[in-house]
Structure formats: structure tokens, C-alpha cells
């Protein structure tokens, strides 16, 4: 169905050119849009016009035209004015609105196809058959980008992103749920990872300028076949979720940057709890004092370098060694040993993951 705003823009454009007032009514005689409040009485004549076989007719100083969508009556166009001009303008209006109906119908079909493609709801043979019918290239280089913004009932993020992307862009913008906007980007030949990052940052800046808050953008891997678009979407969705746990400071994240976080994200919670009990011997990282946690994080930031860590913490090297020895006694892990450091780091990430999952009641 064509939006009322687009219908209004269309007839107002015709009004500016022809200087004739128009209205668009539905098949029941109710006004959809009009350029002037002149057609209330004309609505009473519509039932008889709908029941007739005529495509157009004139009555009570008005000219009526049917707009068909296949065999179904979709709209009635009504004009007031000179008979000859009104007949010509009326036919042009019908032609214009009929073209919009075809375009929106095709758009809906493309939207439905893309949503089912993203959600992996299509058979392989259907993917290529429908893509060909809808004139969508099957072998273009694509990447799926997911945009999440703070919920605002008074604003439509989907329409905003569509406006920013532009109608002439080969990119496809849709939504598969009420929280996120999905962009299937056509990136042409090659990987162009740097360009994807730049365009994501640019989109984030444009949305921020329009007043959107808490913007987070994630994207999957570049794929070369249309059947692989669903994989890129699943990767982007995982990147969006994982980034909230392990990369909360990042507003743009790629699936390829998740590292070990994407493995931890897929672990069952019971297994995580068992692992933490074994590593910390019944304790948890939350039981460590602030000084110990600061020391641990800074030690990891400096790639297990004792001298650099002590310098940045403004403490003597021996003080840092003492703290690390104390941590080793309580946990059995020596962070100066690479394998123990890796184990401890993973344990901290697992705890962070568990807290996130408990917070959102997954």
C-alpha cells in the first residue's frame, strides 16, 4: 500500500502543474488525501461509480477515475475543473498512481524476499529463482550491517536510514525486528573492509546529527553469493551482541574483530559456572579488592611486562611482584606465566559474559 504522504506529494505535484484540485478516495468513498477540502459531497457518488463498468465518468461538476491494481479497485481519483483539461490530468494522475502501485508492490516483494533471505527461510532453488525474477544480482559482493539505536516511539529509524542511504543506492535497507535496522550493502568488487568501517562510522555520525542516541553498528563478513547473505547477517547479529559484553566502549564493530569473545558467547552457562569454580576455587573476581583488579588489568594491558606495569601504576617493581605473588597464592595462577595469564584472562571474560546473561535473563 502506498503511504498517504507519497500520495499527497504526488497529487500536490500534479496540482502545481495543472492548477486543478484533486482528491484520492478509497473504494468506500472515504478520502485518503486531497489538495483542497472540496470533495466531501463527491464521496457520496462513489458507490454508484464503483458499481459501474466505467473507468471514468463526470457528475456534479467532478470527474471520477478508477485506479486498478490488477483486477482490484484500489483508489478513486476525483478532479474539479475544465472538462478537457480534467480528463487529461485525471488520466495522467491515474497513470502516475498506477506506476506507484507497481513500484511499491515490487518493493514489497523485494523486502519480503530479503527478509526471508536474511532469516534463512528460503530453499536454495527459490533464492536464485526469486532473485532473478526481482532483478537482484546473485553474485555481487555484499556485507550485512546492523544498526541499533535507542528506542524512540516517535521516530522511525528504518525510514531515517533509508533516507540517509538514498533511493539510488544499490544497498537494501529493511528490518526483521522492531529493534534493529538491517542494511545489505553492495560493496562492488573486492573486500573493502576499510571502506565498510568508514561508511559505518559515517552513518553513525549522520544518525547522531539527527538526534539518535546509543548508536551501535555491527557488520559481518563480505560474501560473494546471494545465498551467503544469511551467514553475514548471523555474524553481524553475533557481533552486535558480543560487542555489548566485551567491547562496550566500541560503537562500530566487525565480526572479524570479536576474537575469543565469540567463542565464549556460545558457551552454555552451566559449563561457565563449573569452569569459574575450578579456576577460582569457589571464589569470584568480584571478591578481589580494587587494587588487585587494577593491577591485573594494567598487567594485561602491558602484555605481562612487569617494568612497564609498575611504572604506569607508580609503584616499585617489587611491590608489583608482591601483588602477583599474593594473587598466585590465592588462585594458583602466576600471571607472569603465559599459559596461566591466558587462563586468567579467559576466566575474567567468562565472568563478564555470565553477568551479562544474568542481567538480561537469557
C-alpha positions as CSV (number, residue, x, y, z in Angstrom):
1,X,0.0,0.0,0.0
2,X,1.3,3.4,-0.9
3,X,1.8,5.7,2.1
4,X,-0.6,8.7,2.3
5,X,2.3,11.1,2.3
6,X,3.6,9.8,-1.0
7,X,0.1,10.0,-2.5
8,X,-0.3,13.6,-1.2
9,X,3.1,14.6,-2.6
10,X,2.1,13.1,-6.0
11,X,-1.3,14.9,-6.3
12,X,0.2,18.2,-5.0
13,X,2.8,18.0,-7.7
14,X,0.1,17.4,-10.3
15,X,-1.9,20.4,-8.8
16,X,1.1,22.7,-9.2
17,X,1.5,21.8,-12.9
18,X,-2.2,21.6,-13.9
19,X,-3.8,24.2,-11.4
20,X,-6.6,21.7,-10.8
21,X,-7.5,20.4,-7.4
22,X,-7.5,16.6,-6.9
23,X,-8.5,14.1,-4.3
24,X,-7.8,10.4,-3.8
25,X,-10.6,8.3,-2.3
26,X,-10.7,4.7,-1.3
27,X,-13.3,2.3,-2.8
28,X,-15.7,3.0,0.0
29,X,-15.8,6.7,-0.7
30,X,-13.5,7.8,2.2
31,X,-11.0,10.5,1.5
32,X,-7.4,9.4,1.6
33,X,-5.7,12.7,0.6
34,X,-6.7,15.9,-1.2
35,X,-5.2,19.2,-2.3
36,X,-8.3,21.2,-1.0
37,X,-11.4,20.5,1.1
38,X,-13.7,20.5,-1.9
39,X,-14.7,16.8,-2.4
40,X,-16.8,15.8,0.6
41,X,-20.1,15.8,-1.4
42,X,-18.4,13.9,-4.3
43,X,-17.8,11.0,-2.0
44,X,-21.5,10.2,-2.0
45,X,-21.3,9.5,-5.7
46,X,-18.5,7.0,-5.4
47,X,-20.6,3.8,-4.6
48,X,-22.5,4.2,-7.9
49,X,-19.3,4.8,-9.8
50,X,-17.6,1.8,-8.2
51,X,-20.6,-0.4,-9.2
52,X,-20.5,0.7,-12.8
53,X,-18.3,-0.7,-15.5
54,X,-16.9,2.7,-16.5
55,X,-13.3,3.6,-15.9
56,X,-14.2,7.3,-15.7
57,X,-17.2,9.5,-15.5
58,X,-18.3,13.1,-14.8
59,X,-21.0,14.1,-12.4
60,X,-21.9,17.0,-10.1
61,X,-19.0,19.1,-11.5
62,X,-16.5,16.4,-10.7
63,X,-14.5,13.9,-12.8
64,X,-14.0,10.4,-11.4
65,X,-11.3,7.9,-12.4
66,X,-10.6,4.4,-11.2
67,X,-7.1,3.3,-10.3
68,X,-6.9,-0.5,-10.6
69,X,-4.3,-2.9,-9.1
70,X,-4.7,-5.8,-11.4
71,X,-8.4,-6.7,-11.1
72,X,-8.9,-5.0,-7.8
73,X,-10.1,-1.4,-7.5
74,X,-7.5,0.4,-5.3
75,X,-8.4,4.2,-5.5
76,X,-10.7,6.7,-7.0
77,X,-9.2,9.9,-8.3
78,X,-11.5,13.0,-8.3
79,X,-10.9,16.3,-10.1
80,X,-12.7,19.6,-10.4
81,X,-12.2,22.0,-13.3
82,X,-12.4,22.4,-17.1
83,X,-13.7,19.2,-18.7
84,X,-11.0,18.7,-21.3
85,X,-8.1,19.6,-19.0
86,X,-9.6,17.5,-16.2
87,X,-9.9,14.4,-18.4
88,X,-6.2,14.7,-19.4
89,X,-4.9,15.4,-15.9
90,X,-7.1,12.7,-14.5
91,X,-5.6,10.1,-16.8
92,X,-2.1,11.3,-16.0
93,X,-2.9,11.1,-12.3
94,X,-4.2,7.5,-12.8
95,X,-1.1,6.6,-14.7
96,X,1.2,8.1,-12.0
97,X,-0.6,6.4,-9.1
98,X,-0.7,3.1,-11.0
99,X,3.0,3.3,-11.5
100,X,3.5,3.9,-7.8
101,X,1.4,0.8,-7.0
102,X,3.5,-1.3,-9.3
103,X,6.7,0.1,-7.7
104,X,5.5,-0.4,-4.2
105,X,4.3,-3.9,-5.0
106,X,7.8,-4.8,-6.4
107,X,9.4,-3.1,-3.4
108,X,7.2,-5.2,-1.0
109,X,8.2,-8.4,-2.9
110,X,11.9,-7.4,-2.7
111,X,11.5,-6.6,1.0
112,X,9.8,-9.9,1.7
113,X,12.5,-11.8,-0.3
114,X,15.3,-10.0,1.5
115,X,13.8,-10.7,5.0
116,X,13.3,-14.4,4.2
117,X,16.9,-14.5,2.8
118,X,18.3,-12.9,6.0
119,X,16.4,-15.3,8.2
120,X,17.4,-18.3,6.1
121,X,13.8,-19.2,5.3
122,X,14.3,-20.0,1.6
123,X,15.3,-23.1,-0.3
124,X,18.4,-22.7,-2.4
125,X,16.4,-23.1,-5.7
126,X,14.0,-20.4,-4.5
127,X,16.8,-18.0,-3.7
128,X,18.2,-17.9,-7.2
129,X,14.8,-18.1,-8.9
130,X,13.3,-15.2,-7.0
131,X,16.4,-13.1,-7.2
132,X,16.4,-13.4,-11.0
133,X,12.7,-12.5,-11.1
134,X,13.3,-9.4,-8.9
135,X,16.4,-8.5,-10.9
136,X,18.7,-8.8,-7.9
137,X,22.3,-9.8,-8.9
138,X,23.1,-13.2,-7.4
139,X,26.9,-12.8,-7.5
140,X,27.5,-9.3,-6.1
141,X,29.9,-8.7,-3.2
142,X,27.7,-7.9,-0.1
143,X,28.0,-7.4,3.6
144,X,25.2,-7.2,6.2
145,X,25.3,-4.2,8.5
146,X,23.0,-4.0,11.6
147,X,22.2,-0.6,13.1
148,X,20.8,-0.4,16.6
149,X,19.7,2.9,18.2
150,X,17.9,3.8,21.4
151,X,14.2,3.1,21.2
152,X,12.0,6.1,20.4
153,X,8.4,5.5,19.6
154,X,8.0,8.9,18.0
155,X,10.8,8.3,15.4
156,X,11.3,5.6,12.7
157,X,14.9,4.6,12.5
158,X,14.2,2.5,9.4
159,X,12.9,5.4,7.4
160,X,15.8,7.6,8.6
161,X,18.4,5.1,7.5
162,X,16.6,4.6,4.2
163,X,16.7,8.3,3.7
164,X,20.4,8.5,4.5
165,X,21.3,5.6,2.2
166,X,19.3,7.1,-0.7
167,X,16.9,5.6,-3.2
168,X,19.6,5.4,-5.9
169,X,21.9,3.3,-3.8
170,X,22.3,-0.5,-4.6
171,X,22.1,-1.1,-0.9
172,X,19.0,-2.7,0.5
173,X,17.5,-1.4,3.9
174,X,15.0,-3.4,5.8
175,X,14.1,-4.6,9.4
176,X,13.5,-8.1,10.7
177,X,12.5,-7.0,14.2
178,X,11.5,-3.8,16.0
179,X,14.9,-3.0,17.5
180,X,17.3,-3.0,14.6
181,X,17.7,-1.8,11.0
182,X,19.4,-4.1,8.6
183,X,21.5,-2.9,5.6
184,X,22.5,-5.4,2.9
185,X,25.4,-3.4,1.4
186,X,26.5,-4.0,-2.2
187,X,30.3,-3.2,-2.0
188,X,31.2,-4.0,-5.6
189,X,34.4,-6.0,-6.2
190,X,36.9,-6.9,-3.5
191,X,36.7,-7.0,0.3
192,X,37.0,-3.2,1.0
193,X,37.0,-3.8,4.8
194,X,38.4,-0.3,5.4
195,X,35.6,1.3,3.3
196,X,32.9,-0.7,5.3
197,X,34.3,0.6,8.5
198,X,34.4,4.2,7.2
199,X,30.8,4.1,5.9
200,X,29.6,2.6,9.2
201,X,31.3,5.5,11.1
202,X,29.8,8.0,8.7
203,X,26.3,6.5,9.1
204,X,26.7,6.7,12.9
205,X,27.7,10.3,12.7
206,X,24.7,11.2,10.5
207,X,22.3,9.4,12.8
208,X,23.8,11.3,15.8
209,X,23.3,14.6,14.0
210,X,19.6,13.7,13.6
211,X,19.3,13.2,17.4
212,X,19.6,9.4,17.7
213,X,21.3,8.1,20.8
214,X,23.2,5.0,21.9
215,X,24.0,4.1,18.3
216,X,25.7,0.7,17.8
217,X,26.7,-0.7,14.4
218,X,27.9,-4.2,13.7
219,X,28.7,-6.0,10.4
220,X,29.5,-9.5,9.3
221,X,31.9,-10.9,6.7
222,X,31.8,-10.0,3.0
223,X,30.1,-12.7,0.9
224,X,30.2,-13.2,-2.8
225,X,26.9,-15.2,-3.3
226,X,23.4,-14.1,-2.5
227,X,22.8,-17.4,-0.7
228,X,25.5,-16.5,1.8
229,X,23.8,-13.2,2.9
230,X,22.1,-15.0,5.8
231,X,25.6,-16.0,7.1
232,X,26.8,-12.4,7.1
233,X,23.6,-11.4,8.9
234,X,24.1,-14.0,11.6
235,X,27.7,-12.8,12.0
236,X,26.6,-9.2,12.3
237,X,24.0,-10.1,14.8
238,X,26.5,-12.0,16.9
239,X,28.9,-9.1,16.6
240,X,26.2,-6.7,17.9
241,X,25.5,-8.9,20.9
242,X,29.1,-9.8,21.8
243,X,30.2,-6.2,21.5
244,X,27.9,-5.2,24.3
245,X,29.7,-7.7,26.6
246,X,33.4,-7.4,25.7
247,X,33.6,-4.2,23.6
248,X,31.1,-1.9,25.3
249,X,33.3,1.1,24.5
250,X,33.1,0.4,20.8
251,X,30.1,1.8,18.8
252,X,31.2,0.1,15.5
253,X,32.4,-3.5,15.5
254,X,33.1,-6.1,12.9
255,X,32.5,-9.9,13.3
256,X,36.2,-10.4,12.5
257,X,37.3,-8.4,15.5
258,X,35.4,-10.4,18.1
259,X,38.3,-12.8,18.8
260,X,37.8,-15.3,21.6
261,X,34.7,-13.4,22.7
262,X,32.6,-15.0,20.0
263,X,33.6,-18.5,21.3
264,X,32.8,-17.6,25.0
265,X,29.4,-16.2,23.9
266,X,28.4,-19.6,22.6
267,X,29.3,-21.5,25.9
268,X,26.4,-22.8,28.0
269,X,26.1,-21.1,31.4
270,X,26.4,-24.3,33.5
271,X,29.7,-25.0,31.8
272,X,30.9,-21.5,32.5
273,X,30.0,-21.8,36.2
274,X,31.9,-25.0,36.5
275,X,34.9,-23.5,34.8
276,X,34.9,-20.5,37.2
277,X,34.6,-22.7,40.3
278,X,37.6,-24.7,39.1
279,X,39.7,-21.6,38.3
280,X,39.0,-19.5,41.3
281,X,38.4,-22.4,43.8
282,X,34.9,-21.2,44.9
283,X,35.8,-17.5,44.8
284,X,34.9,-15.0,42.2
285,X,36.7,-12.0,40.7
286,X,34.3,-9.7,42.5
287,X,35.9,-10.8,45.7
288,X,39.3,-9.3,44.7
289,X,39.9,-5.8,46.0
290,X,40.1,-2.8,43.7
291,X,43.8,-2.6,43.9
292,X,44.2,-6.2,42.8
293,X,41.8,-5.8,39.9
294,X,43.6,-2.6,38.7
295,X,46.9,-4.4,38.9
296,X,45.6,-7.3,36.9
297,X,44.1,-5.2,34.2
298,X,47.1,-3.0,33.8
299,X,49.4,-6.0,33.7
300,X,47.3,-7.4,30.8
301,X,47.3,-4.0,29.0
302,X,51.1,-4.0,29.1
303,X,51.4,-7.6,27.7
304,X,52.7,-9.0,31.0
305,X,55.6,-6.5,31.2
306,X,56.4,-6.1,34.9
307,X,58.6,-3.0,34.5
308,X,56.1,-1.1,32.3
309,X,53.2,-2.0,34.5
310,X,54.9,-0.9,37.7
311,X,55.9,2.4,36.0
312,X,52.3,3.1,34.9
313,X,50.9,2.2,38.4
314,X,53.6,4.4,40.0
315,X,54.7,1.6,42.3
316,X,58.0,-0.1,42.9
317,X,58.7,-3.2,40.8
318,X,59.0,-5.3,44.0
319,X,55.5,-4.1,45.1
320,X,54.1,-5.4,41.8
321,X,55.9,-8.7,42.2
322,X,54.5,-8.9,45.7
323,X,51.0,-8.4,44.5
324,X,51.4,-11.0,41.7
325,X,52.8,-13.5,44.3
326,X,49.8,-12.8,46.5
327,X,47.4,-13.5,43.6
328,X,49.2,-16.7,42.8
329,X,48.8,-18.0,46.3
330,X,45.1,-17.3,46.3
331,X,44.3,-18.7,42.8
332,X,47.2,-21.0,41.9
333,X,47.8,-18.9,38.8
334,X,51.0,-17.0,38.1
335,X,50.2,-14.2,35.7
336,X,53.9,-13.9,34.7
337,X,53.5,-17.3,33.1
338,X,51.8,-17.0,29.7
339,X,49.5,-20.1,30.0
340,X,48.3,-19.0,33.4
341,X,47.8,-15.5,32.2
342,X,45.7,-16.7,29.3
343,X,43.6,-18.9,31.6
344,X,43.0,-16.0,34.0
345,X,42.1,-13.6,31.1
346,X,39.6,-16.1,29.7
347,X,38.1,-16.6,33.2
348,X,37.6,-12.9,33.6
349,X,35.8,-12.8,30.2
350,X,33.6,-15.7,31.1
351,X,32.6,-14.0,34.3
352,X,31.7,-10.9,32.3
353,X,29.7,-13.0,29.9
354,X,27.8,-14.7,32.8
355,X,26.9,-11.4,34.4
356,X,25.6,-10.0,31.1
357,X,23.4,-13.1,30.5
358,X,22.0,-13.0,34.1
359,X,21.3,-9.2,33.6
360,X,19.2,-9.9,30.5
361,X,17.7,-13.1,31.9
362,X,18.9,-15.3,29.0
